[in-house]
Each structure stands twice: as structure tokens, then as C-alpha cells.
Amino acid sequence: MSSALLGKNRVEESAVIAVPDVPFTRTHHPIHHREVIGVVKEALGFLQLDIIKQEYVLAAQGNQMFSVWDLDSGTPEMKWSIGIRNSLNRSMAFGVTAGTKVLVCDNMAFSGEYLALRRHTSGLTSDELGFLAFKTMKQMVPRLRAFQSWHESLRKYPLTEDAAKILLVEIMTNNVIPASKFHQFNELYANIYDNGLWGFHEAATDVLKGSNLLTLPQKNKLLNGVINSYIDSLDTANRSTLGDFYQKRAINL
């Protein structure tokens, strides 16, 4: 397979479908990406959720697939998205994660937590995968609502300059964004987005737009964890200081 189909390069759905089948073994029964795509589309149809955009990435010679589907649900400003992953080489289980996309800036965020983790063992059949996809999408709807609510709730948290600096160090330390992207982040946060927790999150997800889709949910999970730790520090008797927040993190390392 061409190297153009690897890493963070987006591919068409036809390229995903055209990945060669992997033979079954006694213990490994890989469900092809095309079957995963089919059963998730069918499950969304049953739930009357329409797909308005699809993006795909292939890696490991086509054995790994990650896809982002934007759905025609949510609010006029923020649409729901789901991330779907699958592999043919035992490297990761099939799974689906909740996400949101802010339309005005096309920023995408994921909860980072996957549902329907299922290894490709010998007992996995297409029928079982279809049932799993339907059950997963039913569970995904409340998760999408909850993640959207969390995302929107960030608007109510102001952020001092010192707090923003500490959070920036946190996300760089956690490899959410590399140090080389500092100036890009700072320009976005200072001049494009509101100087609050919402703006901080949007500046970070804006920087992440060019990232590998395969790693994006994990980076979002780390970003969300840093932000939640900061919110928790504020909610502790409404009197936590930035020093308390940083000390709490150091204790938990």
C-alpha cells in the first residue's frame, strides 16, 4: 500500500474498503474495516442519526483504521461527532468514542473514552458485530449529550493569565501539543478565542487539527484530564489556589 495512505494523511472511504482481507486463524478472526463501516452506518440509521461528513485515516499498511463521522445532531453551533477505530492485526480493539465539532472554527474534540471495545477473537462474527454496533450507538447518544454539555460548560470558567500559563505547561508536559506549537497556541488563545477555559480548550483543539486522527482521541483525553483537574481544584470549597492545583498534580504523579 502506498505510503500516501499512512499516518495522518486522510483517505477516501473507497481506499478503506479496498484494504486487502486478512486471513482468519484459529484465534484471530479479523472483521474488515468495510464491515465495521457498514454495521455502524446501519446502527446510526436505526437511531435516525444522519452522517454529514466522514474522514478516514489508514496506518500500518492498512491494518489500522480510524474514522471521524460528523452527525446532523447537536446544536446549530456544535455538532456531534463519533470516532471509530478498528484493526486487522490485533493492535487495537474495535471501538467508538464520543466527540463534538464547533462549526464556526471546525474544531473537533473527543472524550477519548471508547465504548464497544472488542478484540477480534475467533468468536467474533459479523452478526455479533452488528448487534454490538447497535448497542454501542444507543449508549453513545447519552455520552454525546454529556460530552457536549461538558464542552459547553467550559464557557463559565474564566482563566487568569497565570492559570493559563500553568495549564499550557500541563498540556505540553502531557504531550498534548509539542513545544514547537507554543507560538501557534499563544496566537490563537490571545487573539482568536476568549481568554477563558473554553478559549483555552478551543486553542488547543485548533492546534490539534493537523494531528494524526489515530492519536487524536488520546490527546483529547489527556487535554480533558488536565482541564478537569483544574475545574476540580476550583470546586474544592471554591477556594483552591493555582499552587494547590499544581501541588495536587505533583502528589498524584
Secondary structure, DSSP 8 states (H G I E B T S, - for coil): --GGGSTT-EE-HHHHHTS------SS-----HHHHHHHHHHHHHHTT--EEEEEEEEETTTTEEEEEEEEEEE-SSEEEEEEEEEESSSSS-EEEEEEEEETTTTEEEEEEEEEEEE---TT--HHHHHHHHHHHHHHHHHHHHHHHHHHHHGGG-B--HHHHHHHHHHHHHTTSS-GGGHHHHHHHHHHTS-SBHHHHHHHHHHHGGGS-TTTHHHHHHHHHHHHHHHHHHHHSTT---HHHHHHHHHHH-
